[in-house]
């Protein structure tokens, strides 16, 4: 060996070098990130991953990846990992892929290497059939890298679409998500935002002010409350990051790992089919007056195991109720009109909310239970001009396309087109039940009598008779002959008229027999849903 040659590093030295590099890329980097994020009342990217996954289950990928940019002084700033932590672990013992953006590295912006790390995690999730959870906390495309960064959004979007309906995709927005970055969450199945710390918008307040003159703040424009109550982009408004992460963990308990596997079922004693005291409470829940509301949530909770409903999009379009629950330990999806809100009418937002949820359940083999008390579609020029025809048709499409078990219960009003779109028998429901209080008709009895008996009522008025008394008589006659559940039952449009207290046991019986349901759609590339 030449005197000038230095000895090659030993294996021990290489091992020590690895440990040092790992510490710098993970432990040391996270310590700095924690300090900066905690000052903003936020968790670090790594803390979020560790809290989401089962303790000790996280396997990190690409910890040493760095960007390749050189312009604008980037060559001197090459943090390991390039601002995103990716890998896989488990939640309740089930494999999950995850990525978590680090706002402390270039503001969490997406560069070329950053995007490639995310797409690698997405590819792994799709190949292996495991859910994907993305934790977003970044300011959009990295300006310093130009088109090399921008194109990574397209790579991510394409994979979001490929994975749609194959694996559950969940987006946790725990900071800013701006510009092109918002479209990946929009393509996923569920979006969760934390109050006061999450923001999503295409263009920020400054741009809007410059272009339109509107003066709007971050929270009002794209905060968690806005997207949970007004836009419907988000599915849950978390009080803080802990609540957001807990909600995602609970959500995954209702979903299968992929579209070819069954959703997890929990050990549960076989439900007793005899009517219980709790069941009897439903016999008196519907008020005698058609105009008096009641809480449909109570009906739903009487059917589900332990009365536990995991509601989704609770703050958006509250006139329809959606969520998950269990029946005999098996997950089910719930769609229900809510008479406490807008009398349970269907409007644009409610129709789209319900349609998306039905399609989500159908994609992941989760039976849908539908509870109907709907007086019709919301009338008005606002609804008509904003496309209630096209957008309401999405709900028709969702139910007609679904091949999962469908069980529908009509509790009270089921009028006109709204009755049809709410999972009716002819639209594809496997089992349709009706309570004696059900009113299945083209319209309410009062409106029908005013149209059908207009001349008769005018004659009574002309003769000086009691018009209101005659109207009441005609309404009662119409309700007896047309409005109740009996005409629908005679024609087989409902399979059974049951006592409300029998609802739980009848649904249990229906779901038991439908567990072996087999259905398929005609061969085609894809349908053309009225978007």
Secondary structure, 3 states (H helix, E strand, C coil): CCCCCCCCCCHHHHHHHHHHHHHHHHHHHHHHHHHHHHHCCCCCHHHHHHHHCCCCCCEEECCCCCCCCCHHHHHHCCCCCCCEEEEEEEECCEEEEEEEECCCCHHHCECHHHHHHHHHHHHHHHHHCCEEEEEEEECCECHHHCHHHHHHHHHHHHHHHHHCCCCCEEEEEEEEEEHHHHHHHHHCCEEEEECCCCEEECCCHHHHHHHHCCCCCHHHHHEHHHHHHCCCCCCEEECCHHHHHHHHHHHHCCCCCCCCCCCCCCCCCCCCCCCCHHHHHHHHCCCCCCCCCCCHHHHHHHHCHHHCCEEECCCCCCCEEEEEEEECCEEEEEEEECCCCHHHCECHHHHHHHHHHHHHHHHCCCEEEEEEEECCECCCHHHHHCCHHHHHHHHHHHHHHCCCCEEEEEEEEEEHHHHHHCCCHHHCCCEEEEECCCEEECCCHHHHHHHHCHHHHHHHHHCCCCHHHHHHHHHHHHHHHHHCCHHHHHCCCCCEEECHHHHHHHHHHHHHHHCCCCCCCCCCCCCCCCC
